[in-house]
Amino acid sequence: MESRTQFSVFMVHRPGLLAQICRELAKAKVNITALTMMDASEHSVLRLLPEKVGETREVLRRLNAPLTETEVLVVPLSNRPGAVADVCERLSDAHVHLAYMYCTAGTRSGKTVAVFKVPDIKKAMKIIEGRRPRSRDMKIKLRRPPARRRA
């Protein structure tokens, strides 16, 4: 678990702009750990978590891309049902607001990464590290409603 720099790039609706940004980052040998893109009426917002912050900043400035930089919490997770729910519940129980979050797709090694925007990263890290899920929290109970049970 760590704090990392995320770039939010505000993109006008123009075909090929996302491809251009991704191609220029690839030319600069910047690997993107995670990304998400959201559409709005006037523009799209591309949020990306690069491995090389300085190189990413330089590429985006060279492209004249309007951007902001934000510190986010990056949490490695096992690729299993309920992994994100466990972290969200821990933060919720401690009354920590989640502005947004997104995840990478799981890999064959069974790992994924979740990116959380929280007001206090250090507090969120302590909360996540401090409480282990109880075994009963991990089980999903499936029961039919009483009217559908057979006698």
C-alpha positions in Angstrom: 0.0 0.0 0.0 1.4 3.4 -1.0 0.6 7.0 -1.9 1.2 7.8 -5.6 0.7 10.6 -8.0 -2.3 10.4 -10.3 -2.8 12.6 -13.3 -6.3 13.8 -14.3 -6.3 14.9 -17.9 -9.2 17.0 -19.2 -9.8 16.0 -22.9 -12.0 17.7 -25.4 -14.2 15.4 -27.4 -11.9 14.7 -30.4 -11.3 11.4 -32.2 -7.8 10.1 -31.6 -6.9 12.2 -28.6 -6.7 9.3 -26.2 -4.7 7.3 -28.7 -2.3 10.2 -29.1 -1.8 10.5 -25.3 -1.3 6.8 -24.9 1.1 6.6 -27.8 3.3 9.5 -26.6 3.5 7.9 -23.1 4.5 4.6 -24.7 7.2 6.4 -26.7 8.5 7.9 -23.4 8.5 4.3 -22.0 5.9 5.2 -19.3 4.0 2.2 -18.1 0.5 2.9 -16.8 -0.4 1.0 -13.7 -4.1 1.9 -13.8 -6.5 4.2 -15.7 -10.1 5.2 -16.0 -11.9 7.6 -18.2 -15.2 9.4 -17.5 -17.3 11.2 -20.0 -18.9 14.6 -19.3 -21.0 16.8 -21.6 -18.1 19.2 -22.5 -15.1 16.9 -22.1 -13.8 13.6 -20.8 -11.6 13.1 -17.7 -8.8 10.6 -18.1 -7.3 9.5 -14.7 -4.1 7.6 -14.9 -1.5 6.2 -12.5 1.9 6.1 -14.2 5.0 4.5 -13.0 7.2 7.5 -14.1 5.7 10.7 -12.8 8.3 13.1 -14.2 8.2 11.7 -17.7 4.4 11.6 -17.7 4.2 15.3 -16.6 6.6 16.2 -19.4 4.7 14.3 -22.1 1.3 15.8 -21.1 2.7 19.3 -20.9 4.3 18.9 -24.4 0.8 17.9 -25.6 -0.7 21.0 -24.0 -3.1 18.7 -22.1 -4.9 20.5 -19.3 -4.3 18.4 -16.2 -4.2 18.2 -12.4 -2.0 16.0 -10.2 -3.5 14.3 -7.1 -2.1 12.1 -4.4 -4.1 8.9 -4.2 -3.9 5.7 -2.1 -2.9 2.6 -4.1 -3.9 -0.7 -2.4 -2.8 -4.1 -3.8 -5.6 -6.6 -3.6 -6.1 -10.3 -4.3 -8.3 -10.9 -7.3 -11.3 -12.4 -5.6 -14.9 -11.4 -5.0 -15.2 -9.1 -2.0 -11.7 -7.7 -1.9 -12.7 -4.2 -2.8 -15.7 -4.5 -0.5 -13.4 -5.3 2.4 -11.4 -2.1 2.0 -14.5 0.0 1.4 -16.1 -1.3 4.5 -13.0 -0.7 6.7 -12.9 2.9 5.5 -16.7 3.4 5.8 -16.7 2.0 9.4 -14.0 4.6 10.2 -16.1 7.4 8.6 -13.6 8.0 5.8 -15.1 9.5 2.7 -14.3 8.0 -0.7 -14.4 10.6 -3.4 -13.8 8.0 -6.0 -12.0 4.7 -6.7 -11.1 2.5 -9.6 -9.3 -0.8 -10.1 -7.0 -2.6 -12.5 -8.2 -5.8 -14.0 -6.9 -8.9 -12.2 -3.9 -10.6 -13.5 -3.1 -14.3 -13.9 -1.0 -14.0 -10.7 -4.2 -13.3 -8.8 -3.3 -9.6 -8.0 -5.1 -6.4 -8.8 -4.6 -2.8 -7.7 -7.3 -0.4 -6.3 -6.9 3.4 -6.4 -8.7 5.4 -3.8 -9.2 9.2 -3.5 -9.5 9.9 0.2 -9.1 13.2 2.1 -6.4 11.8 4.5 -4.2 9.1 3.0 -2.1 8.4 6.1 -5.3 7.9 8.2 -6.8 5.6 5.5 -3.5 3.5 5.4 -3.6 3.0 9.2 -7.3 1.9 9.0 -6.7 -0.5 6.2 -3.5 -2.0 7.8 -5.0 -2.1 11.3 -8.0 -4.4 10.9 -8.0 -7.9 9.5 -11.3 -9.2 8.0 -12.9 -11.8 10.2 -13.5 -15.1 8.6 -17.3 -14.7 8.8 -17.0 -11.4 6.9 -15.5 -13.3 4.0 -18.3 -15.7 3.6 -21.3 -14.9 1.3 -24.4 -16.3 2.7 -27.0 -17.3 0.2 -30.4 -18.3 1.5 -33.7 -18.4 -0.2 -36.5 -16.3 1.3 -38.8 -18.3 3.7 -41.6 -18.5 1.1 -39.4 -20.3 -1.3 -37.9 -22.9 1.0 -39.1 -26.4 0.7 -40.6 -28.2 3.7 
